[in-house]
Amino acid sequence: MKLGIVTDSHLGPGGTRVGAWHSEYYMSDTITAFRYALQRCVEEGVDGVVLLGDISNSGDGWSVETGVRLAARAGLPVWVVSGNHDCFERVEAVREAVRRVGARNVRLATSEGAMVEGVRAAGVSIAMDDAWVSRADGRPDVSWWGDEPVVWLTHYPLISFEETTREAGLLYGDELADRGEVLQPLVERPQPTVVVSGHVHLRVDSVAGPVLQLACASLVEPPFEVTFLDVEPGERQVSVRVENVALVPSLTVRAPTFAPPKREWVFEAGEWRTGS
Ligand SMILES: [Fe+2]
C-alpha cells in the first residue's frame, strides 16, 4: 500500500501570512503549495492520500472546506484526520467539511479503518476535553482487526520525542493528553503498526516495540514536503519504505530534520530494524 501524506498545510485565504515555527519562513500562498502537493501524489501513483490535520491555519470553514474539496478533486481515495488548528473555531469543522463536500472518495479515518492492499488504514481525529484528546470513539479497537499490519493516522504523535526536540532548541508544543491510552493497544498487539503523525512539523522516526512512528515534516514551512509511505506485507516480514519529497527547494532556509529523506524499515521476528 502506498500513501501520499500531506500534513500541516495550514491553509488560509491568499495572502494570509502563516508560520513560522522552526524557521524564519512565512508562507503566504498555502493553497498553491497544497495543490502542488496533491498533484505530486497523483504523479506518484499512490493508492490514497492522507491529510494528517492542521489542514487549515485558523480553523475557518472556508479553509477547511477548500482543503477537503481540493483533495477530493485529486480523484484518489482520501483519509482525513483533524488537527488542533482545524478545531480553533469548531471542533467538528473537519467532519462537517467532509460531509458538506460529500465526495465519495473522501472520508474521516476511523479506528476500524479500511483494508488497502493487505494493510489496514485506520486513525483518529481529536476532541477537546480540557486538553486535546482522541475522540472517545477514536481509540484503537484492535478486536476489529486481523493479523494484518496497520497504518495508524494521527495528527499528534503517540510516541513522544519532546526531549530530542527540546535538546535541539526546537519547539515541540503540546501532547495528546491520552496519548498513552491510544498507544497501549498498539504496543500490546504482536503485529506491526506504523503510526504516521504531524503537528510537530519535524521529521523524526521512533520505535516502541511493534510500533514504528514516522513523524512527518510539514507542507507550510521548510522542508515543504510530502511523505510517500510504502508498506508491503510479506510472508514473514513487513517492509516499509519512506521517501520525503520537498516541493520547493529550500535555498536559504535550512530545515531541521532527524531522519534522512529516504529510508527503509523492516519488521521481522517481532522487531523493527532499519533496512538497507
Ligand atoms: Fe501544524
Boltz pocket constraint, residues with backbone or C-beta under 6 A from the ligand:
constraints:
  - pocket:
      binder: B
      contacts: [[A, 8], [A, 10], [A, 53], [A, 54], [A, 83], [A, 85], [A, 199], [A, 200], [A, 201], [A, 218]]
      max_distance: 6.0
